[in-house]
C-alpha cells in the first residue's frame, strides 16, 4: 500500500499532477516535482519570505504549505510573472532601479509586491516597506527595492 497521494494544481498556467508523500512541502513540489527553481528556500520556517508565491490570489510561504493542501489550486511563481522573454513592469523596475544584488530574496520580494500592488496601486514608501517587512534581504538595505516597487506602481497606473 502506497502512502503517496495524488495532487494536481495549475502553476503558471500549466497543470501539474503527481503522486507525492503527504509531508512534501509545496516549495519542494514546485522546485523538484515541477522543475520551477525560482521559488527559493531560505529558512524553511516561513520567516525569510524567499519562498513566497501566490496561491489562489494570496501570497503564501511555500515552505509552510504542504503540496496536498494546494491540491486543486491555481499558483503563480516568479517564473509566471514574465510573458515569455518580456519582463512584467515590476521585474523591469527591479532591473532598472537595481532592486536586487545577490538575487536570492528577489523572487519572494516580487511575489509579495505583486499581490500588494494589486490591492494598493498608489502606495507610499512607508506602505511598501510595511508590505515587504516579511521578506528579508541581507544585501540591499531595501532602498532600491522600495524605489523599484514605487516605480512599478507608477508605470502600472499609467
N, C-alpha and C positions, 0 to 999 in steps of 0.2 A: 504494500500500500504506500502510495506516494504522499508525502506531506506538502507537496507543492500545490499552489493554487493558480488558476489561470486568470490573468489580468489583461485588460485591454483599455487603452487610452489613446487619445489623439494628442500628439505632440507636434507643435509647429505645422499643423495641417496634415500630418501623416498618422495613420493608425498603427499602433504597435501592440501586438498581442504576444504574450509569453507566459510560460509557467515559471513561477518563482516561489521561493520559500516565504512563508508569512512574515518573517523577520527582516526581509530585504527592504532597505530604505528606498524611498523614491529617488534620492540622489544617485544611489548605486544602480538602480534600474535604468535611469536615464543615461548615466555615464557608461556602464558596462553592458547593459542589455540592449541599449539603442545606439550606442556609439556617439552620443552627443556629449562631448567632453567640455563644453563651455561652462557648464554648471560646475563650479569649483567647490571642493571640500576643504574647509579650513579647520575649524574647531570641532566639528561634528557634534556640537552641543547646542546649536541654534543661536550662538552668541555673536559670531563674527559677521553673518549675513552673506558670506561668499556664495552660498548655495541657494540664494533667493531666486525663486521662479514664480510664475503666475499660474495658479490653478483655478479654473472656473472664474476668472476675473479678479482674483485676490492673490496678493503675494503671500507666499509661504516659504518656510525654511525646508528645503527638500531633504535635509538630513534628519528632520524630526517627523517626517511623514513616512509611513510605510507604503510601499507600492500597492499593496492590496487596498489601502484606504483611498487611493486615487483611481481605482478601477472605474471606468466609465467617464472619467474627467477629460476636460479639454485643457491642455497645458501649453504655455509658451515659455520657452527657454531663450537665452540670449541669442541662440542661433536663429530663432524665429523673428527677431526684430528687423533684420535687413530684408530687402526684397531682391533676391539674387545677389548680385555684386553691388547693389545700391544700398548704402547705409541709410538708416532712418535719421530724422533730424536730431534726435538725442545722441545717437552714435556719432554723427557728424560734428555735433557741438563738443563732445568729449575729445574728438580728434583735433579740432580747430583750437580749442582752449587748453590743451594739454591737461585734460582731466584724468589722465592716468599716467602712472610711471611704470611700476613693475607689471601692472595689469591684473594682478591676482584678484583684487576686490572688484574690479570693473564689472563683471557680469552681474553680480549682486546689486551694485550701485545702479546699473542701467535698468534692471528689473524693478527695483524699488521706485526709481524716478519715473518709470513708465506708468505704473499704477498711480503714483502721486499726481503727475501732470494731467491725467485723465480727470481726476477729481478736482484739481486746483490748477486751471490753466494760466492764472496770473499770480504766481507765488512771490512772496518776499524772500530775501536771502535767509531770514530767520526761519521761515516756514520750510525752506529747502533743507536747512541744517537739521531741523527737527525731524523731517522725513527720513533723512539719511543717518540719523543718530544710531540706528540699529545696524549699520554697516561700518565695519572697522577698516581703516586704511592706515598702514604704517608708513607710507611714503610721502603723500602729497600735502598733508596739513589741511586738506579739504577745500581750500580756497578755490583752486582750479576746478574742482568737482562742482562746487556751488555755482561758480560762474558758468560752467557748462550747462547745468540744468536751467539756469535763468536764461541763457542764450537760446536753448532749445525751446523753452516756453514761449519766448518772443517769436521765434520762427514758426512755431506751431499755430500761434494766434494769427499770423499774417496770411 
